[in-house]
Amino acid sequence: MHVPDGFIDAPVSVAAGVFAAGAVAVSLRGARRELDERTAPLAGLVAAFIFAVQMLNFPVAAGTSGHLMGGALAAILVGPYTAVLCLSVVLLMQGIFFADGGLTALGVNITVMGVVTVVVAYGVFRLLTGLLPRTRRSATASAFVAALVSVPASAAAFTLLYWIGGTTDIPIGKVFTAMVGVHVLIGIGEAVITALTVGAVLAVRPDLVHGVQGTLAAPLKLRVDGELVDAPAPAREPEPVTAHRSDRGFLITGLASAFLLAGVVSFYASANPDGLERVAADQGIDEKAEEHGAADSPLADYGVGDIANARLSGGLAGVIGVSATVVVGTGVFWVVRRRREDDRGGPARSDHENA
């Protein structure tokens, strides 16, 4: 649902940009509490993985496709504040280098695809994990529902912005029905991808999943004088060197998966227009769409301009995009982590070590 230039008028686009900038500023501060020396590289990987999977459009109806938004996935894996930063980095890379999502609409896209999806998904996820048994299966199911709900919520948010500042005179009821209807279908695909990814990470490294920290297992109880009380926490032993090696192996595997998806699998993605493009064409929302400011980029439309072979061109563009996203994203998250160190006056410690 990358909103192009010209769908939303200038005043609303500016207002959305101000809101998005404020959300990013708040997230920069909030992410200091979520990031440490282990999760900062993971956040960069999550941003790159979302970039890669967003290239994989999947069919949802006749002549219509959808792709992952990633708000739910990022929020559950690395926390809501860091997730907003992840999506902002991805959208910035896509807009500047790949002409995907308007430059003047960047604030709209961050608001709709980043902030709304993250807030809704993380709220639903935390609510469900608080109500359901503390198991990996429940966490995976909660991730499915959270992702499913986040996509039509994002579509509804776009409809609200269009109602306030749309550049064409289309009945808002028709826009709402069309947008939410098709994005419910896209939400199913989003939910499947999110649940599979979260479930896979939970199976191998549950300690790296922000959304389930301290919730997967209930504390051990002891019966004292006929009453159940929490057992004392065991003394924490120094983290073995093998844990760091395990982190490195996990990150390498994840990055290799992102390169594979963007560089190879993306060639087989659906070429049909996504949900917003289809609704815009059917309802006339795109009547005043403007040419993208980065249309002359050598990577526009996810291809390398000087390479005629479509498979090679698209694959190389995907690899470049993943590389740029992981470098920029990891750089941002390391800076945020360093600010956390500066605030504490010493080396950053993980939340487990601060407990």
C-alpha positions in Angstrom: 0.0 0.0 0.0 2.6 2.5 -1.0 0.7 5.8 -1.6 2.0 7.7 -4.7 2.3 11.4 -5.0 -0.9 13.1 -6.0 -3.4 10.9 -4.1 -3.5 13.2 -1.0 -3.3 17.0 -1.3 -0.4 19.0 0.0 -1.8 20.3 3.3 -2.8 16.8 4.5 0.5 15.4 3.2 2.4 18.0 5.2 0.4 17.3 8.3 1.0 13.5 7.9 4.7 14.3 7.5 4.7 16.3 10.7 2.9 13.5 12.5 5.3 10.9 11.1 8.3 12.9 12.1 6.9 13.2 15.6 6.3 9.4 15.7 9.9 8.8 14.6 11.3 11.2 17.2 9.3 9.4 19.9 10.4 6.1 18.6 14.1 7.1 18.6 13.7 7.8 22.4 11.6 4.7 23.1 13.9 2.4 21.1 16.7 3.1 23.6 14.9 0.9 26.0 14.4 -1.8 23.5 17.9 -2.0 21.9 21.0 -3.5 23.3 24.2 -5.0 21.9 22.2 -8.1 20.8 19.0 -6.7 19.5 20.5 -3.7 17.5 21.9 -6.1 14.8 18.6 -8.0 14.9 16.6 -4.8 14.2 18.8 -4.1 11.1 18.1 -7.6 10.0 14.4 -7.2 10.5 14.3 -4.1 8.4 16.2 -5.8 5.6 14.0 -8.9 5.8 10.8 -6.7 5.5 12.3 -5.0 2.5 12.9 -8.4 0.9 9.5 -9.8 1.7 7.7 -6.7 0.4 9.1 -7.6 -3.0 7.1 -10.8 -2.9 3.6 -9.8 -4.1 1.1 -12.7 -3.7 -2.3 -13.0 -5.5 -5.3 -12.3 -3.4 -8.1 -11.9 -6.0 -8.6 -11.8 -9.7 -6.1 -9.3 -11.0 -5.0 -8.1 -7.6 -2.0 -8.8 -5.4 -0.8 -7.9 -2.0 2.5 -7.8 -0.1 3.7 -7.8 3.5 3.5 -4.5 5.3 5.6 -5.8 8.2 4.4 -3.7 11.1 3.2 -6.6 13.1 6.3 -8.7 12.4 8.7 -5.9 13.4 6.8 -4.9 16.5 6.7 -8.5 17.8 10.3 -9.3 17.1 12.0 -6.0 18.1 9.4 -3.9 20.0 7.0 -1.2 18.9 9.4 1.8 19.0 12.1 0.0 17.1 9.5 -1.3 14.6 8.4 2.2 13.6 12.1 2.9 12.9 12.4 -0.3 10.9 9.4 0.6 8.7 10.6 4.2 8.3 14.0 3.0 7.1 12.4 0.6 4.6 10.0 3.2 3.3 12.8 5.7 2.9 14.9 3.3 1.0 12.0 2.3 -1.3 11.0 5.9 -1.9 14.4 7.4 -2.7 16.1 4.6 -4.6 13.3 2.4 -6.0 10.6 5.0 -6.8 8.1 3.0 -4.7 5.8 5.3 -2.6 5.7 9.0 -3.3 8.4 11.4 -1.9 5.8 14.0 -0.9 3.7 11.1 0.4 6.5 9.7 2.6 4.8 11.0 5.8 1.5 9.4 4.7 3.2 6.1 4.1 5.1 6.1 7.4 1.9 7.0 9.2 -0.3 4.4 7.4 2.1 1.5 6.9 4.4 2.1 9.8 2.8 3.8 12.8 -0.8 2.4 12.4 0.2 -1.2 11.7 2.7 -1.2 14.6 0.4 0.3 17.2 -2.6 -1.8 16.2 -0.7 -5.1 15.8 1.3 -4.7 19.0 -1.8 -3.8 21.0 -3.7 -6.8 19.8 -0.7 -9.1 20.3 -0.1 -8.0 23.9 -3.8 -8.3 24.6 -4.0 -11.8 23.3 -0.8 -13.0 24.9 -2.1 -11.7 28.2 -5.3 -13.7 27.8 -4.1 -17.0 26.3 -1.8 -19.6 27.9 1.8 -18.7 27.9 3.0 -21.0 25.2 4.8 -20.6 21.9 1.7 -21.9 20.1 -0.4 -19.1 21.7 2.2 -16.5 20.9 2.3 -17.6 17.2 -1.6 -17.6 17.0 -1.5 -14.1 18.6 0.9 -12.9 16.0 -1.4 -14.3 13.2 -4.4 -12.3 14.6 -2.4 -9.2 15.2 -1.0 -9.1 11.7 -4.4 -9.9 10.2 -6.1 -7.0 12.0 -3.3 -4.5 11.3 -3.7 -4.5 7.5 -7.3 -3.4 7.2 -6.6 -1.0 10.0 -4.0 0.5 7.8 -6.4 0.6 4.9 -8.9 2.4 7.1 -6.3 5.0 8.1 -5.6 5.7 4.4 -9.3 6.1 3.8 -9.5 8.6 6.6 -6.6 10.7 5.1 -8.2 10.4 1.7 -11.5 11.6 3.1 -9.8 14.7 4.6 -7.4 15.4 1.7 -8.1 13.3 -1.3 -7.5 15.0 -4.7 -10.4 13.4 -6.4 -14.1 13.5 -5.6 -15.0 9.9 -4.9 -17.7 8.9 -2.4 -15.8 8.0 0.8 -18.1 5.0 1.4 -17.0 3.3 -1.8 -13.4 4.0 -1.0 -13.7 2.5 2.5 -15.6 -0.6 1.3 -13.1 -1.3 -1.5 -10.0 -0.6 0.5 -10.9 -2.5 3.6 -12.4 -5.4 1.6 -9.3 -6.1 -0.4 -7.0 -5.5 2.5 -8.8 -8.1 4.6 -7.7 -10.6 2.0 -4.2 -9.2 2.0 -4.2 -9.3 5.8 -4.6 -13.1 5.6 -1.3 -13.4 3.6 0.3 -10.9 6.0 -0.9 -13.1 8.9 0.5 -16.3 7.4 3.9 -14.8 6.7 4.1 -13.1 10.2 3.0 -16.3 12.1 5.4 -18.5 10.2 8.3 -16.1 10.8 7.5 -15.5 14.4 7.0 -19.2 15.0 10.3 -20.0 13.4 12.2 -17.5 15.5 10.4 -18.7 18.6 11.4 -22.3 17.8 15.1 -21.5 17.7 15.7 -18.2 19.6 12.7 -17.3 21.7 15.0 -15.0 23.8 15.3 -12.7 20.8 11.5 -12.1 20.4 10.7 -8.9 22.2 6.9 -9.5 22.4 7.2 -12.6 24.5 10.0 -11.6 26.9 8.9 -12.7 30.4 5.5 -14.1 29.2 6.2 -17.5 27.6 6.3 -19.4 30.9 4.6 -18.7 34.2 7.0 -18.3 37.2 7.7 -21.4 39.2 5.5 -21.6 42.3 6.3 -23.1 45.7 3.8 -24.0 48.4 4.8 -22.3 51.7 2.5 -22.8 54.7 -0.3 -23.8 52.5 0.0 -20.8 50.1 1.6 -20.7 46.6 4.4 -18.2 46.3 6.8 -17.4 43.4 10.0 -19.4 43.6 13.2 -17.2 43.8 14.8 -16.6 40.5 18.0 -18.6 39.9 21.3 -16.8 39.9 22.2 -15.6 36.4 25.4 -17.2 35.1 27.8 -15.4 32.8 26.7 -15.6 29.2 28.9 -18.2 27.4 30.8 -17.4 24.3 28.7 -19.9 22.4 25.7 -17.6 22.8 27.4 -14.9 20.9 28.3 -17.4 18.2 24.7 -18.5 18.1 23.6 -14.9 17.7 26.1 -14.5 14.8 24.8 -17.7 13.1 21.2 -16.6 13.5 21.9 -13.2 12.0 23.9 -14.7 9.1 21.1 -17.2 8.4 18.5 -14.4 8.5 20.4 -12.1 6.2 21.1 -15.0 3.7 17.3 -15.7 3.7 16.6 -12.0 2.9 19.1 -12.0 0.0 17.6 -15.2 -1.3 14.0 -13.8 -1.2 14.9 -10.5 -2.8 17.5 -11.8 -5.3 15.8 -15.0 -6.5 12.3 -15.6 -5.2 11.1 -12.1 -6.0 11.3 -12.9 -9.7 8.3 -15.2 -9.3 6.2 -12.7 -7.4 2.8 -11.7 -8.8 2.9 -8.9 -11.4 -0.7 -7.8 -10.7 -1.3 -4.4 -9.1 -1.5 -4.4 -5.3 -4.6 -3.6 -3.3 -4.3 0.2 -3.3 -3.3 0.3 -7.0 -6.3 -1.8 -7.9 -8.8 0.3 -5.9 -7.3 3.5 -7.2 -7.7 2.4 -10.8 -11.3 1.0 -10.2 -12.5 4.0 -8.2 -10.6 6.8 -10.0 -8.5 7.8 -7.1 -5.4 7.9 -9.3 -6.8 10.6 -11.7 -4.3 13.2 -10.3 -1.4 10.8 -9.6 2.0 12.5 -10.2 5.2 11.1 -11.7 7.5 9.9 -9.0 10.3 12.3 -8.1 12.8 9.5 -8.3 11.5 8.0 -11.5 14.9 8.4 -13.1 16.7 6.4 -10.4 18.8 3.6 -11.9 16.9 1.3 -9.5 13.4 2.5 -10.2 10.7 -0.2 -10.2 13.1 -2.7 -8.6 15.4 -3.2 -11.6 18.9 -2.1 -12.6 18.4 0.2 -15.6 21.4 -0.9 -17.7 20.7 -4.6 -17.4 18.3 -6.0 -20.1 17.8 -9.4 -18.5 14.7 -9.1 -16.3 15.7 -11.9 -13.9 19.2 -10.6 -13.4 18.1 -6.9 -13.2 15.4 -7.5 -10.6 17.5 -9.9 -8.5 20.5 -7.5 -8.4 18.2 -4.6 -7.5 16.8 -6.7 -4.6 20.3 -7.6 -3.4 21.2 -3.9 -3.5 18.1 -3.0 -1.6 18.6 -5.5 1.1 22.2 -4.5 1.5 21.4 -0.8 1.7 18.6 -1.4 4.1 20.6 -3.5 6.5 23.5 -1.1 6.4 21.4 2.0 7.0 19.1 0.3 9.5 21.9 -1.2 11.6 23.7 2.1 11.6 20.6 3.9 12.9 20.0 1.2 15.6 23.7 1.3 16.7 23.5 5.1 17.1 20.4 4.7 19.2 22.0 2.0 21.3 25.1 4.3 21.8 22.7 7.0 23.0 21.4 4.5 25.5 25.0 4.0 26.8 25.6 7.7 27.0 22.3 8.2 29.0 23.4 5.6 31.5 27.0 6.7 31.7 28.5 3.4 30.7 28.1 0.3 28.5 24.6 -0.6 27.6 23.2 -3.6 29.4 20.4 -5.9 28.3 17.1 -5.8 30.0 17.8 -9.2 31.5 21.0 -7.9 33.1 19.2 -4.9 34.5 16.5 -7.0 36.0 
